[in-house]
Amino acid sequence: MDFRYHYTKEQEEFRKEVRDWLKANVPDEMRSRHGGSFQDLPEHVYKFWREKHKVLAAKGWLYPTYPKEYGGGGLSANHETILTEEFERARVVRGFSMGLIIPTLLVWGSEEQKRKFLAPVLKAEKIAFQFFTEPQSGSDLAGIQSRAVRDGDDWVLSGQKCFITGQGDPDVLFGPLVTDPNAPRHRNLGFFIIPFPSKGLEMKRQNLLSGHESCFFFMDNVRIPGGALVGGDHQGWQVAGTTLEIEHGGRGIAFPRDEALSNLIKYSRESNHNGHTIGEDPILQQKAMEALINSRIHTLFSKRNYWMYQARQEMSYHGSQNSMYGKVFRMVNADLARDIMGMNSLLDDRDPRAPFEGKAEAYQRSSLVGAHPGGTVEVQKVIIARRIGISRTRERAAATPSTSGVSGV
Ligand SMILES: Cc1cc2nc3c(=O)[nH]c(=O)nc-3n(C[C@H](O)[C@H](O)[C@H](O)COP(=O)(O)OP(=O)(O)OC[C@H]3O[C@@H](n4cnc5c(N)ncnc54)[C@H](O)[C@@H]3O)c2cc1C
């Protein structure tokens, strides 16, 4: 069996087209310092990418596999794989929207909602943030308390959300709110697309340890139109399930890149330790190879899920397994990096001696913070147990564009 991707002549030509375009259109100083993530972007870099994303979207390269009729690329998984590889190589900053809104609307949105809410996100004209967590409901998402009350054709919202990721200002927020406080858990939520700014909706920012900006939102009688409800009045749990299925890793990644691992191997190969490279030290060599294997296992989970998703295979524990393993291995590899690099791994980008311009230190922080979003390590284990049928409660994977048969995955 061969796990390598093979590309046709046409696909290699497409790769060249993408590579040449990025070379000509993305100056070095605009490339991400942190792989594809958007941590700590200076204002001028953020503005550059806001405009560039619109151009990439118009070429069909920003959201390649999603339907063309709503502003996606209408391209194949092979195109997406090539684009992911080239974007990673060129350190392209990814779209600022929480892209999870896309599969959610593809599965649950009405035609009108797809045109109104999905198309502007796919075209990078509007930015969407994921509006799920509340002070009392992180892991226990079903314990959401923020309310949505019907008033004529409108809904009136009150409550608060926290730890919402995003740089710049959003145009819309998407997430569940309580529509029936008397109904049992999981049957008491509606799922809404909320315009920002709106009267009565306040946003406050906080910096996380990782350098990510995090937002807190406060809703005080925020009025939104009836057409902002996605799915039925009490279907919010099922709609949110689609968002979470993808967030947990159910779509996989065609080309997961682990820059921290590449840097660690480079450091082991090149750094001098008592006249030898670090890689020649028998103890440190063991640690570096443990980090390498951890990373490779995660790559295999990610690629397997990507293949299963594109092949429209039924999935169960696979997304959460990918998420859980990813979170754990990054923390383990951060420990290994400290063993290998010593105090150098803790020098930040203000110190000229910092390896990889401080990226090694940034990894120490982001690997810890990254254990939380979209469900912690423990929560992913709970989901896996439910799905393989050894838990008190049992559950199946939520609907995704892959399994619900919509066009464009
Ligand atoms: C970097 C970052 C980005 C984020 N981005 C977003 C975003 O864009 N939008 C959004 O809505 N939210 C976002 N979040 C919030 C995130 O989803 C929550 O932090 C997460 O769901 C955990 O909730 P909590 O922080 O309230 O922890 P808690 O739920 O209070 O959990 C505390 C601890 O208890 C453990 N625990 C809880 N329940 C169980 C259980 N049943 N079994 C075993 N252990 C359990 C947890 O694993 C954890 O270790 C983000 C968080 C971070 C850190």
The ligand as a Tripos MOL2 file, in Angstrom:
@<TRIPOS>MOLECULE
LIG
   53    58     1     0     0
SMALL
NO_CHARGES

@<TRIPOS>ATOM
      1 C1         -7.5680   29.5070   22.2040 C.3       1 LIG1
      2 C2         -9.0290   29.3310   22.4300 C.ar      1 LIG1
      3 C3         -9.9060   29.6440   21.4170 C.ar      1 LIG1
      4 C4        -11.2740   29.4920   21.6080 C.ar      1 LIG1
      5 N1        -12.1160   29.8770   20.6020 N.ar      1 LIG1
      6 C5        -13.4440   29.8090   20.7960 C.ar      1 LIG1
      7 C6        -14.3410   30.3150   19.7910 C.ar      1 LIG1
      8 O1        -13.9220   30.8250   18.7450 O.2       1 LIG1
      9 N2        -15.6640   30.2380   20.0140 N.ar      1 LIG1
     10 C7        -16.1830   29.6860   21.1560 C.ar      1 LIG1
     11 O2        -17.4010   29.6360   21.2800 O.2       1 LIG1
     12 N3        -15.3570   29.2210   22.1440 N.ar      1 LIG1
     13 C8        -14.0120   29.2720   21.9860 C.ar      1 LIG1
     14 N4        -13.1500   28.8190   22.9670 N.ar      1 LIG1
     15 C9        -13.6990   28.2500   24.2000 C.3       1 LIG1
     16 C10       -13.5300   26.7360   24.2710 C.3       1 LIG1
     17 O3        -14.4440   26.0840   23.4220 O.3       1 LIG1
     18 C11       -13.6690   26.3030   25.7420 C.3       1 LIG1
     19 O4        -12.5330   26.8140   26.4260 O.3       1 LIG1
     20 C12       -13.7570   24.8030   25.8850 C.3       1 LIG1
     21 O5        -14.9550   24.3110   25.3690 O.3       1 LIG1
     22 C13       -13.6170   24.3880   27.3780 C.3       1 LIG1
     23 O6        -14.5110   25.0740   28.1600 O.3       1 LIG1
     24 P1        -14.0180   25.8330   29.4800 P.3       1 LIG1
     25 O7        -12.8220   26.6460   29.1310 O.co2     1 LIG1
     26 O8        -15.1950   26.5380   30.0520 O.co2     1 LIG1
     27 O9        -13.5060   24.6910   30.4460 O.3       1 LIG1
     28 P2        -14.4350   23.8150   31.4240 P.3       1 LIG1
     29 O10       -15.5930   23.2920   30.6650 O.co2     1 LIG1
     30 O11       -14.7190   24.6230   32.6460 O.co2     1 LIG1
     31 O12       -13.4750   22.6200   31.7780 O.3       1 LIG1
     32 C14       -12.4960   22.7190   32.8110 C.3       1 LIG1
     33 C15       -11.7560   21.4040   32.8910 C.3       1 LIG1
     34 O13       -12.6800   20.3430   33.2410 O.3       1 LIG1
     35 C16       -12.5760   19.2580   32.3070 C.3       1 LIG1
     36 N5        -13.8930   18.6460   32.0880 N.ar      1 LIG1
     37 C17       -15.0650   19.2940   31.8570 C.ar      1 LIG1
     38 N6        -16.0680   18.4040   31.6690 N.ar      1 LIG1
     39 C18       -15.5330   17.1690   31.7860 C.ar      1 LIG1
     40 C19       -16.0610   15.8400   31.6920 C.ar      1 LIG1
     41 N7        -17.3510   15.6120   31.4350 N.pl3     1 LIG1
     42 N8        -15.1980   14.8100   31.8620 N.ar      1 LIG1
     43 C20       -13.8660   15.0180   32.1210 C.ar      1 LIG1
     44 N9        -13.3260   16.2660   32.2230 N.ar      1 LIG1
     45 C21       -14.1340   17.3170   32.0530 C.ar      1 LIG1
     46 C22       -12.0720   19.9230   31.0280 C.3       1 LIG1
     47 O14       -11.4010   18.9820   30.2060 O.3       1 LIG1
     48 C23       -11.1330   20.9960   31.5450 C.3       1 LIG1
     49 O15        -9.8520   20.4600   31.7840 O.3       1 LIG1
     50 C24       -11.7770   28.9780   22.8260 C.ar      1 LIG1
     51 C25       -10.8880   28.6380   23.8510 C.ar      1 LIG1
     52 C26        -9.5330   28.8190   23.6760 C.ar      1 LIG1
     53 C27        -8.6060   28.4710   24.8070 C.3       1 LIG1
@<TRIPOS>BOND
     1     1     2 1
     2     2     3 ar
     3     2    52 ar
     4     3     4 ar
     5     4     5 ar
     6     4    50 ar
     7     5     6 ar
     8     6     7 ar
     9     6    13 1
    10     7     8 2
    11     7     9 ar
    12     9    10 ar
    13    10    11 2
    14    10    12 ar
    15    12    13 ar
    16    13    14 ar
    17    14    15 1
    18    14    50 ar
    19    15    16 1
    20    16    17 1
    21    16    18 1
    22    18    19 1
    23    18    20 1
    24    20    21 1
    25    20    22 1
    26    22    23 1
    27    23    24 1
    28    24    25 2
    29    24    26 1
    30    24    27 1
    31    27    28 1
    32    28    29 2
    33    28    30 1
    34    28    31 1
    35    31    32 1
    36    32    33 1
    37    33    34 1
    38    33    48 1
    39    34    35 1
    40    35    36 1
    41    35    46 1
    42    36    37 ar
    43    36    45 ar
    44    37    38 ar
    45    38    39 ar
    46    39    40 ar
    47    39    45 ar
    48    40    41 1
    49    40    42 ar
    50    42    43 ar
    51    43    44 ar
    52    44    45 ar
    53    46    47 1
    54    46    48 1
    55    48    49 1
    56    50    51 ar
    57    51    52 ar
    58    52    53 1
@<TRIPOS>SUBSTRUCTURE
     1 LIG1         1 GROUP 0 **** ****
